[in-house]
Amino acid sequence: MVEIEQWARRRVRAMRGFYSHLTAYIVINFLLFMIDSTTPGPAWFYAPLIGWGLLLVLHGLHAYELLPWTTRDWEHRKVRELIDHRLGR
């Protein structure tokens, strides 16, 4: 039961971190768009929008445990799996 609660707390912290990151992404990229649209020259705000957006997607995948190798217990499970395989279990 304690392990499940610890897992749930880690998930909630990860999700809260993702939501904070998403909020900063939206606000800052909106400001960058506003700055870019009021200055002369070619549009440049797309570069940080796309680059940061890719990082945000990775953060979201990690927060919702959709990248199995980034979860905390993956390494422990993998070690156990390799040991069992080596011992022929």
Phi, psi and omega in degrees: 000321180295321180297320180294319179295319178297318178299315181297319178296319177297318179298315180296318177298318180295318180292320178297319177298319178296316180296323176295317179297317179298318179298314179298319179301313182294310183296310184292320179290330173296315178298318178297320177298316180297317178296314182295322183286343180258001178248148180287161177107178181292156179293136181233350186289346180296324183299305178293328179299313182286313181299310180294325179298320177296319177295323178295320177298315178299319178299316178296318178298321178291315182298325180263016177053043177264356172247095190301328182284358178257000179279155186297320185271357181300315182298316179297317178296319182293318177300313179300317180298315180294321177296313179299319179297315181297323180275358177077027179271000000 
